[in-house]
Amino acid sequence: MSRERFLERQADVRASAARLAEAVSQPAGDIVRDATIQRFEFTFEAVWKTLNLWLEHQGHSCASPRATLKCAFEQGPMRDADEADVWLRMLEDRNLTSHAYDQALATRIHDHVVRAYADAIARMAATIAGLRWD
């Protein structure tokens, strides 16, 4: 992949993280919950795909979101094991959102996004913004 594609993905992460932060700041309600979950889904995808691209450029082969997150922990974009654990929980919740709609599950995932995931994503968006393609 090219440097230009990486810069595009960095911008995608920045924009999607901002949209997620906007959703998280809204008063609770069914529509806000559903919109927040959808923004979480596409932001999570943008982050792991950008990390994957950067890691591949660094010489690492990561075949899945889980492998990418583990490699990001080993190679430095993730600060520590606690952050890596949050990202693995995010992956589990992200995988659950793609199945049949369950209101109780949606409420639980929304709570996770509001309480932990949005902040972790904002930190990772800042980290990704600082990654260089040399």
Secondary structure in CASP SS format (residue, H / E / C, confidence):
PFRMAT SS
TARGET T0000
AUTHOR 0000-0000-0000
METHOD secondary structure of the structure
MODEL  1
M C 1.00
S C 1.00
R H 1.00
E H 1.00
R H 1.00
F H 1.00
L H 1.00
E H 1.00
R H 1.00
Q H 1.00
A H 1.00
D H 1.00
V H 1.00
R H 1.00
A H 1.00
S H 1.00
A H 1.00
A H 1.00
R H 1.00
L H 1.00
A H 1.00
E H 1.00
A H 1.00
V H 1.00
S C 1.00
Q C 1.00
P C 1.00
A C 1.00
G C 1.00
D H 1.00
I H 1.00
V H 1.00
R H 1.00
D H 1.00
A H 1.00
T H 1.00
I H 1.00
Q H 1.00
R H 1.00
F H 1.00
E H 1.00
F H 1.00
T H 1.00
F H 1.00
E H 1.00
A H 1.00
V H 1.00
W H 1.00
K H 1.00
T H 1.00
L H 1.00
N H 1.00
L H 1.00
W H 1.00
L H 1.00
E H 1.00
H H 1.00
Q C 1.00
G C 1.00
H C 1.00
S C 1.00
C C 1.00
A C 1.00
S C 1.00
P H 1.00
R H 1.00
A H 1.00
T H 1.00
L H 1.00
K H 1.00
C H 1.00
A H 1.00
F H 1.00
E H 1.00
Q H 1.00
G C 1.00
P C 1.00
M C 1.00
R C 1.00
D C 1.00
A H 1.00
D H 1.00
E H 1.00
A H 1.00
D H 1.00
V H 1.00
W H 1.00
L H 1.00
R H 1.00
M H 1.00
L H 1.00
E H 1.00
D H 1.00
R H 1.00
N H 1.00
L H 1.00
T H 1.00
S C 1.00
H C 1.00
A C 1.00
Y C 1.00
D C 1.00
Q H 1.00
A H 1.00
L H 1.00
A H 1.00
T H 1.00
R H 1.00
I H 1.00
H H 1.00
D H 1.00
H H 1.00
V H 1.00
V H 1.00
R H 1.00
A H 1.00
Y H 1.00
A H 1.00
D H 1.00
A H 1.00
I H 1.00
A H 1.00
R H 1.00
M H 1.00
A H 1.00
A H 1.00
T H 1.00
I H 1.00
A H 1.00
G H 1.00
L C 1.00
R C 1.00
W C 1.00
D C 1.00
END
